[in-house]
Amino acid sequence: MAKNTLSSRFRKVDIDEFDENKFVDDHDEPADQQGPDAVEVENLIRQGDMMAALHIALRNPPINSRNPAIKERAQAVVLRVLTSFKSSDIEPAVKSLNKNGVDLLMKYIYKGFERPTENSSAILLQWHEKAFAVGGLGSIVRVMTARKTV
């Protein structure tokens, strides 16, 4: 005779505790996940060293952070750097990045498209054009399918 399989008493492991969407991390954010240093970036922008400001803004992304305030602050720093560039300096700046840097830049560009500010969309479109020329379609696909956001 067949056993009653409708009963849930046989279930010993709670599979719901392994669901990614329900995971709660009790630890504080590590210091390396705090995003870029806004003061250092702002000083480089004032000095006119835009290339170094871009590299520092992209150096420490809060990808693994769950704190939206940290991610917003990092987005604001990167957007400040991107809007400070001259149009003629965008292409050399994008070409100075490696593949992961271009992908990270593309993540920030798309994040900027989500919440546009005055004239930011036009500047982000210029950056997107140059980043697409360097990273190709693969960069866009990697950004759109990435589970971890900035």
N, C-alpha and C positions, 0 to 999 in steps of 0.2 A: 504494500500500500504506500502511496506517495505521502511525503511529509508536507505539512502546511508551510508553503514558502511565503505566504503573505505576512507571516509574523516577523517582527524586526528584532526579536530577542537574540537571534543568532549573530547579529552584527556586533562585533567587538571593537572595531576601530571607528572613531568618529571622523569621517572623511571631510566633514565641513571645516575642521580645524586646519586643513591643508589648503584651503581656498585662498589664492593670492589676494583677492579683493577684501578678505576679512582679516588679513595679517595685521597685527598691531605691534609695532616696535616700541619697547619700553625704554630704549636707550636714547640719550640726547644726541643731537646732531654732532658728528665729529667736526673738529676745527677745520679740516680740509674741505668741508662741504659748505662753507659759508659764502661762497661766491667770490667774485673779483674784488680787489681792494679799490673802492671808489675814490679815495683820496689820492692814491698813487696814479690812477688813471686820469683824474682831473688835473693833477700837476703836469702830467705828460702832454695833455691837450693844451694847457696854457703855454708850455714850452714849444709847442708846435711839432712834437715828435709823435705824429699820428700813428706811424707804423708800430712803434713800441706800445702805444696805448691800446691798439687793437690786439696785439699779442697778449698783453697782460689782461685785458678784458675777457679774452677767450681762454686764458690759462687755467682757471679754476671754476669750471661750471658746476652748479649745484644740481647735477642730474639725479643723484640718488637721494636728494633731500625730499622730505615730505612736507616741509614748511613752505607754504605759498608766499609768505613775506620775503623769505630769502630768494626765492625764484623771481619775484617781482623786482626786488632790488637789483639782482644781477641783470635782468632784462633792461632795466632803466639805465644801468651803466653801459651796457653794450649799445643800446640805442643812442645814447649820448655820443659815444665814439663814432658810430656809423653816420650820424647826422653832422658831425664835425669835419668829415672828410670833404675835400674838393672832388668834383666829378672826375677830373683827370687822374687823381691819385687812387681811385678805387681799384682799377685793374691790377696795378702792381701790388697792391695790398692783398688782394685775393690770391694772386699767384705766389705770394710769399708763404701761404699757408700749406700745410700738408693735407692729405686726404681727409683725415679726421677733423682737422681745423675747418676745412670747407664744409663738411657735414654739420659741424657745430654752428658755424656761421649761418648755414641754411636753416637750422632749427630756430635760431634767434630771429632770422628774417620772417619766417612763418609765424612765430610768436608775436612779432611786431605787427603783422597783418591782422591778427586777431583783435588787437586794440589799437587802432591807428590814432595818432595825434595829428596836430596841424602840420601838414606837408611831409609827414613821415612816410606815407605810402609812396610818394614819388621817389623819395630817396631809397626806400627799401626795394622798389622795383629796379632801380639802377644797380643796387648791390646784387639783387637776384639775377639779373642778366649776366653780370660778371661771374658770379659764383656758379651759375649754370654752365657758362662757357668753360670753366675750369673743371668742375665736378661732374658735369654731364647729367644725363637722366638718372644714372645710378644714385647720385647724391640725393635727388628728390625722392626716389623710391625708398632709400634708407631712412630719410627723415620721416616720411609719411608712415612707414611701417614700424618705426622705433616705438618701443613700449615706454622707454624712459624719456621724459621731456625735460626741457629747461624751464 
